[in-house]
């Protein structure tokens, strides 16, 4: 192995490790959105297997009199529904105007998170506009390490080691999920290639049969006209 090949291989491994760390750090998503009182908003979150997700939200109702969003609205609640990649409902529960929901994934893949208000067309605030602040925490980001440190009486060094261990476990889950995606993509590609091959064979067979039929038909036509 030459020096250039050695350096290239080392740089490739370092780059891959950096990418994995960056992917693992993308465990916190914060956003806000506007929806109608009876409108449903859904999000897709790709989660590895056996990974905890926590969503924290706060709903604010638009007040026409003050021309601003109210911080709290008595009687208003939100309904959260979570489905796994197979469409199975993992969570379906109503909460208040501000709250948090938690679930653990059993299969890797795209999980659908839908949220909407529990108002009806007969409610006093039906037809209004909502602003929903949503924070999604995935993996080790769901852990409250200050609470863990006080509960288990951990020193600062022990707590840091605990954080590193959780991060390593999350990175391993992310790597396993990437392998799962790669395997699924390879199977899809092989299936598509097989279908394309058989379609090409079927097209060729149809052309050959049509050509033979045309030759036979022309031969019969010429014999009937006594041209041959």
PASEFI-387583 format. One record per residue: residue in one letter; x, y, z of N, C-alpha, C in turn. Coordinates in pm, 1 decimal, m for minus. Each point is the difference from the previous one (the first is absolute). Layout:
// residues N
A:X:Y:Z:X:Y:Z:X:Y:Z
...
//
This chain:
// residues 228
X:84.7:m119.8:0.0:m84.7:119.8:0.0:87.8:124.2:0.0
X:m31.3:91.6:m89.0:77.8:122.8:m9.0:m42.6:98.7:108.5
X:80.7:105.1:15.9:m31.0:100.3:102.2:m128.8:73.7:m34.6
X:m17.3:30.9:m128.7:m122.3:71.7:m41.7:m124.2:m83.4:24.8
X:6.1:m131.5:m27.1:m114.6:m86.5:25.0:m30.7:m7.7:149.1
X:107.7:m6.2:81.9:m18.9:m5.8:144.6:m67.8:126.9:51.2
X:46.8:115.7:m47.2:m58.9:127.2:43.0:m145.5:10.8:m46.0
X:m26.7:m44.9:m123.8:m136.7:4.9:m52.4:m94.0:m86.1:81.9
X:45.9:m120.7:38.2:m83.3:m88.7:79.9:m26.3:58.7:137.7
X:102.1:57.0:61.4:m16.9:59.3:132.6:m94.6:119.7:m5.0
X:14.0:83.2:m104.0:m87.9:115.9:m13.3:m144.6:m43.2:m24.0
X:m17.1:m109.3:m75.1:m134.3:m50.7:m24.4:m66.2:m47.5:128.3
X:76.8:m71.6:84.9:m55.5:m46.0:127.2:m32.2:117.6:91.7
X:88.5:99.7:1.2:m25.7:116.9:82.8:m123.5:75.1:m46.1
X:m14.2:13.2:m133.0:m117.0:69.0:m54.7:m128.3:m76.2:33.2
X:6.0:m133.3:m8.7:m116.9:m79.8:33.7:m39.6:14.2:146.0
X:101.6:4.2:88.5:m29.0:17.1:142.2:m62.8:135.7:27.2
X:49.3:103.3:m69.4:m56.7:133.7:17.8:m144.7:3.8:m45.0
X:m29.1:m65.7:m113.8:m136.9:m3.5:m51.1:m92.0:m69.3:99.3
X:45.8:m112.6:57.5:m82.4:m73.6:96.0:m29.1:85.5:122.0
X:101.7:73.7:47.0:m19.5:85.9:116.5:m98.6:112.2:m29.8
X:9.6:54.1:m122.4:m92.7:105.7:m37.8:m141.7:m52.4:m7.2
X:m16.1:m122.3:m54.5:m133.1:m60.0:m6.8:m54.7:m24.6:138.6
X:86.8:m43.9:91.5:m45.3:m26.7:135.9:m39.0:127.6:71.9
X:63.2:111.7:m35.5:m31.9:125.7:65.7:m130.4:59.4:m48.6
X:m53.9:m49.5:m112.1:m125.2:53.0:m51.7:m117.8:m64.3:71.1
X:1.7:4.8:131.7:m105.0:m62.5:77.9:m97.4:98.4:59.3
X:15.6:128.1:m31.2:m87.8:101.8:53.7:m57.2:81.3:m115.8
X:m131.3:4.4:m10.9:m67.8:78.0:m102.4:m98.8:93.3:67.2
X:17.2:130.2:m17.2:m90.4:99.4:57.5:m61.9:80.5:m113.3
X:m131.1:17.9:5.9:m69.9:74.2:m104.3:m132.8:48.6:54.4
X:m64.2:87.3:m75.9:m137.1:36.2:29.7:m75.2:12.8:m131.5
X:m131.0:m19.5:5.3:m81.1:2.2:m120.6:m139.5:50.1:35.8
X:m72.2:43.1:m102.4:m136.5:49.8:16.4:m97.5:m100.2:m59.9
X:m106.0:m29.0:71.3:m104.4:m89.5:m49.1:m135.7:55.9:39.4
X:m104.0:m46.3:m68.6:m135.9:34.0:37.1:m44.4:m82.9:119.0
X:m112.0:36.4:56.6:m47.4:m68.3:120.3:m27.9:m148.4:m23.6
X:m48.2:m33.8:m120.4:m32.1:m140.3:m29.7:92.6:m56.0:m107.3
X:114.2:61.3:m15.6:97.7:m44.9:m99.6:103.8:m90.5:66.4
X:40.2:m103.8:m72.8:99.8:m93.5:51.0:133.8:24.1:m69.9
X:105.5:m0.3:78.6:135.1:17.1:m53.5:80.9:m124.8:33.7
X:64.8:m57.3:m102.7:75.9:m123.5:18.7:145.9:21.8:m38.0
X:88.4:m71.3:68.5:143.3:5.2:m24.7:53.2:m142.1:m11.5
X:107.0:m13.4:m76.3:67.3:m128.6:m16.5:136.1:7.4:69.2
X:23.3:m94.6:89.7:126.6:m4.8:72.8:61.3:m138.7:m19.3
X:122.3:m3.3:m53.4:70.8:m126.9:m17.2:70.4:m35.1:130.8
X:m36.7:m114.1:55.9:49.9:m38.9:131.2:56.8:m141.0:m7.8
X:117.5:m23.1:58.1:51.7:m137.3:7.4:m85.0:m86.0:92.8
X:31.4:m126.9:2.1:m73.2:m92.9:85.2:34.2:22.9:146.8
X:m99.4:m20.9:86.8:16.7:10.5:145.5:57.6:136.2:40.0
X:m59.6:104.8:m52.9:44.2:136.1:27.6:m116.6:80.0:56.3
X:27.6:75.2:105.8:m104.0:80.8:62.9:m10.3:136.4:m67.2
X:m122.7:45.6:m17.5:m26.6:133.7:m53.9:m93.4:73.0:95.1
X:34.0:122.8:28.3:m82.1:85.9:85.3:m34.5:127.4:m76.1
X:m126.3:33.1:m2.1:m45.3:122.6:m63.6:m61.3:93.8:102.3
X:48.3:123.0:2.8:m54.8:101.9:89.0:m66.1:107.9:m85.2
X:m120.8:37.9:35.0:m73.7:95.5:m82.2:m69.9:103.3:87.6
X:m35.2:110.0:m60.9:m80.7:104.1:63.7:m86.8:63.6:m106.8
X:m131.8:m2.4:20.6:m95.2:54.2:m96.7:m48.4:136.9:46.8
X:m3.8:94.0:m93.4:m46.5:135.4:27.7:m112.4:33.9:m97.6
X:m106.7:58.1:51.6:m116.4:35.3:m80.2:5.1:147.7:m37.1
X:m30.3:31.2:m125.9:0.0:137.7:m48.0:m121.6:75.0:53.9
X:25.2:114.5:61.4:m106.6:83.3:55.1:m16.1:124.1:m87.4
X:m118.6:14.2:m60.6:m24.1:112.8:m89.8:m6.7:133.0:75.4
X:m43.6:m2.9:124.5:m13.2:124.1:75.3:136.0:61.2:33.3
X:91.0:m84.1:45.3:133.4:49.8:35.3:98.5:m9.5:m115.7
X:m42.6:m66.7:m108.2:85.4:m14.2:m118.4:131.9:m69.3:32.8
X:m9.5:m107.5:78.2:118.2:m76.4:36.6:m41.9:m140.4:43.4
X:97.7:m86.2:16.7:m26.4:m137.0:42.9:m3.3:m5.7:152.9
X:m104.0:m63.4:53.6:m12.9:m14.6:144.1:93.0:m109.8:49.2
X:61.9:25.5:114.7:93.7:m97.1:55.9:m70.2:m125.5:49.0
X:m120.2:14.9:53.9:m73.9:m116.1:49.4:m147.9:20.1:m27.9
X:m63.9:m107.2:m40.4:m142.7:4.0:m30.8:m70.0:m108.2:81.8
X:m81.1:37.2:98.6:m69.3:m100.6:81.8:m92.3:m86.0:m84.2
X:3.0:m128.6:26.1:m89.6:m92.6:m68.4:51.1:m51.5:m132.3
X:107.8:57.4:m51.6:51.0:m45.9:m128.9:104.6:m109.4:21.4
X:m5.8:m102.0:m81.3:95.6:m108.8:8.9:46.8:m42.4:m137.3
X:101.8:m84.6:m2.1:57.2:m50.7:m123.5:m1.5:m152.0:3.1
X:m21.7:m56.6:m117.4:1.0:m145.9:m13.6:120.5:m40.7:m83.3
X:76.2:m96.6:49.7:122.6:m47.2:m65.7:m19.4:m146.0:m40.2
X:35.9:m29.7:m124.6:m7.6:m137.3:m50.2:130.8:m35.0:m69.6
X:55.3:m114.0:34.2:128.2:m45.0:m55.1:m19.7:m137.0:m63.4
X:50.3:m14.9:m123.2:m6.9:m127.9:m71.3:140.2:m45.1:m37.1
X:22.6:m131.1:6.1:129.4:m55.6:m37.2:6.8:m17.4:m152.2
X:114.4:m45.4:m55.0:11.3:m15.7:m146.1:m104.2:m92.7:m61.2
X:m52.6:m94.2:78.5:m101.5:m92.4:m50.9:m141.0:55.6:11.8
X:m15.9:122.3:53.2:m131.6:59.7:15.9:m68.3:m34.6:130.6
X:68.5:m71.2:89.1:m57.7:m35.9:129.6:6.6:119.9:94.3
X:m108.4:24.4:72.4:m6.3:114.5:90.7:77.6:m31.7:128.4
X:103.2:78.3:26.2:78.7:m15.1:121.6:m52.3:86.6:113.5
X:m57.3:114.4:m36.7:m47.4:93.9:101.6:m118.2:76.7:m55.2
X:m104.7:9.9:76.0:m117.0:79.6:m36.5:m61.2:50.2:130.9
X:27.2:127.4:30.5:m38.7:51.8:130.6:m24.0:149.8:m8.8
X:m91.6:48.3:82.5:m29.8:142.9:7.5:74.1:61.4:117.9
X:52.7:119.4:m21.3:73.8:72.6:102.4:m59.8:139.4:13.6
X:60.9:80.5:84.6:m43.7:136.9:18.3:58.5:91.1:m106.0
X:m16.0:131.1:22.2:52.4:97.3:m94.6:152.8:m0.5:m2.4
X:62.5:m48.0:105.3:145.4:m12.1:8.0:33.6:m131.3:68.3
X:91.6:m73.5:m57.7:33.1:m128.9:58.4:113.0:m68.8:m74.5
X:16.4:m129.2:27.4:105.8:m80.0:m61.4:m49.8:m142.0:m18.8
X:50.2:m64.7:m103.6:m34.2:m139.4:m27.5:129.2:m76.1:m26.0
X:m0.5:m127.7:34.1:119.0:m84.3:m11.9:m39.1:m136.9:m51.9
X:81.0:m55.9:m88.0:m18.8:m136.9:m44.8:134.5:m57.8:m40.5
X:6.2:m130.8:m7.5:121.0:m71.8:m38.4:m27.4:m78.7:m127.6
X:87.6:13.4:m97.3:m18.0:m69.4:m127.3:32.7:m147.7:14.9
X:m80.0:m83.6:m64.0:23.6:m145.0:1.0:58.5:m49.0:m132.2
X:m23.1:74.1:m106.1:55.4:m32.4:m130.9:66.3:124.8:m57.4
X:110.0:m15.4:m71.8:64.9:117.3:m59.5:m76.3:49.9:m122.0
X:9.5:128.9:m24.7:m63.9:55.3:m118.5:m70.0:131.3:27.4
X:m88.3:36.7:m91.8:m69.6:128.1:6.3:m123.6:m11.1:88.8
X:m0.6:78.7:106.3:m113.5:6.3:90.8:m78.3:128.8:m26.9
X:m130.8:m12.8:m7.6:m86.5:114.6:m27.5:m57.0:54.3:130.5
X:23.2:129.5:22.8:m48.9:67.5:119.4:m101.7:104.6:m43.2
X:m124.0:m16.0:42.3:m108.0:92.0:m36.8:m52.8:67.6:126.2
X:m30.2:128.8:m12.8:m49.4:77.4:113.0:m111.6:92.1:m47.9
X:m105.7:9.2:79.0:m111.4:89.3:m31.5:m73.1:31.9:129.2
X:m81.6:104.2:m2.4:m73.4:38.8:120.2:m121.4:m90.0:17.4
X:m50.4:m3.3:122.9:m116.6:m82.9:29.0:m129.2:79.6:m7.8
X:2.6:115.3:m67.2:m120.0:82.2:m10.5:m95.9:m59.5:m101.7
X:m126.7:37.5:11.9:m102.8:m41.5:m94.8:m64.1:125.3:m58.8
X:m87.0:m20.9:m97.6:m62.6:115.2:m65.1:m96.7:73.0:92.3
X:m32.6:m60.5:116.4:m89.3:65.5:95.1:77.3:70.0:112.2
X:133.3:m12.6:2.3:75.7:63.1:107.0:9.0:150.3:m22.2
X:29.0:72.8:107.7:2.5:145.8:m5.5:113.9:53.1:m85.4
X:111.2:m71.3:m3.1:115.7:49.3:m74.2:21.4:m74.4:m130.8
X:m101.3:m75.3:m45.9:13.4:m71.5:m126.5:12.6:99.1:m115.2
X:79.3:m34.6:m97.7:22.2:85.8:m115.5:112.4:98.5:17.1
X:64.1:0.6:116.6:110.2:92.4:23.4:131.0:m52.5:m56.1
X:106.1:74.0:26.7:132.3:m38.0:m48.4:90.0:m29.0:118.3
X:77.7:m106.5:m11.4:89.2:m42.6:107.0:145.5:12.2:m43.6
X:83.6:35.6:94.5:144.2:m10.1:m18.8:50.2:m106.0:96.8
X:64.5:m101.0:m54.4:47.8:m112.7:80.8:152.3:m2.1:m4.3
X:60.7:10.7:116.8:144.7:m14.5:13.7:29.3:m146.6:33.9
X:88.3:m61.7:m78.0:26.6:m142.5:16.1:150.4:m24.4:3.9
X:44.3:m66.8:105.2:140.2:m42.2:14.6:2.9:m152.6:2.8
X:77.6:m59.3:m89.4:11.2:m145.3:m8.1:140.1:m40.7:42.4
X:8.9:m84.1:101.1:127.0:m49.6:52.2:8.9:m149.0:m27.3
X:113.7:m44.2:m52.5:17.7:m139.5:m38.2:124.8:m55.9:67.5
X:m10.2:m125.2:44.3:117.3:m68.1:54.0:43.6:53.1:134.8
X:131.3:20.0:13.2:54.3:44.4:128.7:m40.1:142.1:34.7
X:m51.3:75.1:m98.5:m44.5:136.8:27.2:m125.2:3.0:86.9
X:m68.1:m113.3:12.8:m119.1:m5.3:84.7:35.3:m12.2:147.9
X:124.5:m30.6:31.6:41.1:m19.0:139.1:23.4:133.8:68.5
X:m46.9:12.0:121.6:26.9:116.6:83.7:116.8:m36.4:91.3
X:121.5:37.4:m44.1:119.1:m44.9:71.5:16.3:68.7:135.7
X:m54.5:117.6:17.7:4.7:63.6:131.8:m82.4:m79.9:100.4
X:m116.1:m49.1:m44.5:m82.1:m82.9:88.2:66.1:m134.8:25.6
X:62.6:m57.3:m103.4:69.8:m127.7:17.3:115.2:14.5:98.2
X:74.3:111.7:m10.4:113.9:21.8:89.7:m44.8:13.3:144.6
X:m108.8:71.8:23.7:m47.8:16.5:137.7:m62.9:m127.7:53.9
X:m62.9:m78.2:m87.3:m64.8:m122.7:44.7:101.9:m108.5:31.0
X:97.1:m18.7:m88.3:101.0:m104.5:18.9:124.2:48.9:72.7
X:2.4:130.1:36.4:113.0:59.6:73.1:131.3:m20.3:m77.1
X:0.2:43.3:m124.9:116.8:m15.0:m86.2:87.7:124.4:6.8
X:128.6:m21.9:m7.3:92.4:112.3:m9.1:m1.3:54.9:m142.3
X:67.6:112.7:m18.8:2.1:59.9:m133.1:66.1:m92.7:m101.1
X:107.3:m67.9:41.6:68.9:m93.2:m89.5:m88.3:m119.3:m31.8
X:m66.4:m55.0:101.0:m89.3:m113.6:m22.6:m116.9:37.8:m91.2
X:m50.9:120.7:19.0:m109.2:45.2:m84.7:45.3:15.7:m144.3
X:121.5:51.5:m19.6:52.3:15.7:m135.3:20.3:m135.5:m66.7
X:47.2:m98.1:76.1:17.2:m136.0:m54.0:m136.5:m58.2:m37.7
X:m101.7:25.7:83.7:m134.9:m47.8:m29.5:m50.6:62.6:m130.1
X:23.9:127.8:m19.5:m41.2:66.3:m122.9:70.5:m59.2:m122.0
X:130.7:m24.2:13.4:75.7:m56.8:m111.6:m49.5:m140.1:m34.5
X:m31.3:m80.2:102.4:m51.4:m134.4:m25.2:m135.3:5.4:m73.1
X:m86.0:91.2:42.5:m129.3:15.2:m67.5:18.8:44.6:m145.1
X:95.8:91.4:m23.2:25.4:45.7:m135.9:53.7:m112.6:m87.4
X:88.8:m82.8:56.6:53.5:m113.1:m75.9:m110.9:m98.3:m36.0
X:m90.7:m26.7:95.4:m111.9:m89.4:m29.0:m89.2:56.3:m108.9
X:m22.7:131.9:3.9:m83.6:61.7:m102.7:67.6:m5.0:m136.1
X:132.1:20.6:m3.1:73.7:m8.9:m126.2:m8.8:m141.2:m56.7
X:9.7:m99.5:87.7:m11.8:m138.9:m45.2:m139.0:m27.4:m57.6
X:m103.7:54.4:62.6:m135.1:m16.4:m52.1:m15.2:67.5:m136.4
X:60.8:118.5:m12.8:m6.4:70.1:m128.2:72.3:m79.2:m109.2
X:113.5:m60.1:34.2:73.3:m81.4:m97.3:m81.9:m122.9:m40.5
X:m62.5:m64.2:98.2:m84.5:m115.3:m32.5:m116.5:40.5:m89.2
X:m55.0:118.5:26.3:m110.4:47.2:m83.1:46.7:30.4:m141.6
X:120.5:56.0:m15.5:53.2:25.3:m134.0:24.2:m131.3:m74.5
X:46.3:m102.7:71.9:15.6:m132.1:m62.6:m135.5:m54.6:m43.3
X:m100.4:19.1:84.3:m135.0:m45.5:m34.1:m50.8:71.7:m124.7
X:21.5:130.3:m9.7:m42.2:75.3:m118.3:76.0:m45.7:m124.1
X:129.6:m25.5:17.6:79.5:m45.5:m114.1:m48.1:m136.4:m49.4
X:m29.6:m89.6:93.9:m49.4:m132.3:m38.9:m135.2:10.1:m69.3
X:m88.1:85.3:53.1:m131.5:17.7:m61.4:11.3:61.3:m139.3
X:91.0:96.9:m15.2:20.3:60.8:m131.2:57.6:m100.6:m99.0
X:92.1:m85.2:47.1:58.0:m101.9:m88.5:m106.1:m98.7:m45.1
X:m86.8:m43.2:90.6:m107.4:m91.0:m37.7:m95.0:65.0:m100.3
X:m29.2:127.5:21.9:m87.2:71.3:m94.4:64.7:10.0:m137.4
X:130.3:28.2:m1.3:70.9:10.9:m128.4:3.0:m134.1:m72.4
X:26.9:m108.6:74.3:2.9:m131.4:m62.3:m137.7:m38.9:m54.2
X:m104.4:32.2:76.1:m136.1:m29.8:m47.0:m33.1:78.3:m125.9
X:38.2:129.0:m1.0:m25.6:84.0:m117.6:77.4:m50.8:m121.5
X:126.4:m35.1:18.9:79.7:m53.1:m111.2:m58.0:m129.8:m53.3
X:m48.8:m85.3:91.5:m59.6:m126.0:m43.8:m126.5:24.8:m82.2
X:m81.4:96.2:45.2:m122.8:30.9:m74.1:32.3:59.4:m136.9
X:102.0:86.5:m5.6:39.9:57.7:m129.0:49.6:m108.1:m94.4
X:77.7:m96.5:52.2:51.2:m109.3:m82.1:m114.1:m83.2:m57.6
X:m94.3:m39.0:85.3:m110.6:m82.4:m47.2:m89.5:77.2:m96.3
X:m14.5:130.9:21.4:m77.8:81.2:m93.5:67.4:6.3:m136.6
X:133.6:10.8:m0.6:73.4:0.7:m126.7:m13.2:m133.3:m72.1
X:7.9:m109.3:77.6:m16.7:m132.7:m60.8:m140.1:m15.1:m57.9
X:m102.0:49.0:73.7:m138.1:m10.1:m49.4:m18.4:82.4:m127.9
X:59.9:121.1:m3.2:m9.6:82.8:m120.2:66.1:m69.4:m119.7
X:118.7:m59.3:23.2:70.1:m69.8:m107.7:m81.8:m118.6:m51.2
X:m60.3:m75.1:93.9:m82.9:m114.3:m39.8:m120.3:44.7:m81.6
X:m63.7:109.4:39.7:m115.9:50.4:m74.6:40.9:43.1:m141.0
X:116.9:66.9:m10.4:46.5:43.4:m132.4:31.0:m119.2:m89.9
X:63.9:m103.2:55.7:32.3:m119.3:m78.8:m127.9:m69.1:m46.2
X:m96.2:m16.6:90.8:m126.2:m65.9:m35.9:m74.8:80.8:m105.1
X:m2.0:135.3:17.6:m69.1:84.8:m98.5:68.3:m7.9:m135.9
X:134.3:m4.9:m2.5:71.9:m11.0:m125.9:m27.5:m131.8:m70.1
X:0.9:m110.3:77.6:m29.4:m131.3:m58.4:m143.5:m4.3:m54.6
X:m94.2:59.9:73.5:m139.2:0.4:m46.9:m14.6:82.2:m129.0
X:69.1:112.6:m7.0:m6.3:82.2:m120.7:58.8:m74.2:m120.4
X:116.1:m69.6:22.2:59.5:m76.1:m109.8:m93.5:m110.9:m47.6
X:m62.4:m67.5:93.1:m92.0:m107.1:m38.0:m122.0:56.1:m72.6
X:m49.4:114.3:49.6:m115.6:61.1:m64.0:33.7:44.9:m142.2
X:117.2:61.9:m18.1:40.9:43.2:m134.3:20.9:m119.2:m93.1
X:56.3:m108.4:51.6:21.0:m119.5:m81.5:m133.0:m56.3:m48.4
X:m99.4:m5.9:93.8:m131.5:m48.1:m40.5:m65.5:92.1:m101.4
X:21.7:133.1:15.3:m56.8:96.1:m93.4:58.3:m17.5:m139.9
X:134.0:m15.2:m7.4:65.0:m18.5:m129.5:m40.7:m131.2:m65.8
X:m15.8:m108.0:81.3:m41.8:m127.9:m55.7:m142.0:8.5:m52.1
X:m87.3:75.9:72.5:m138.8:13.9:m47.2:m8.3:78.7:m130.5
X:86.6:96.2:m14.4:4.1:79.7:m124.7:82.5:m64.4:m110.8
X:57.2:m118.1:33.9:81.4:m76.6:m92.4:119.0:83.7:m50.9
X:58.0:76.8:96.5:116.8:78.6:m35.4:129.0:m78.7:24.7
X:m7.4:m107.9:76.7:115.8:m83.0:24.8:m34.0:m144.9:m31.3
//
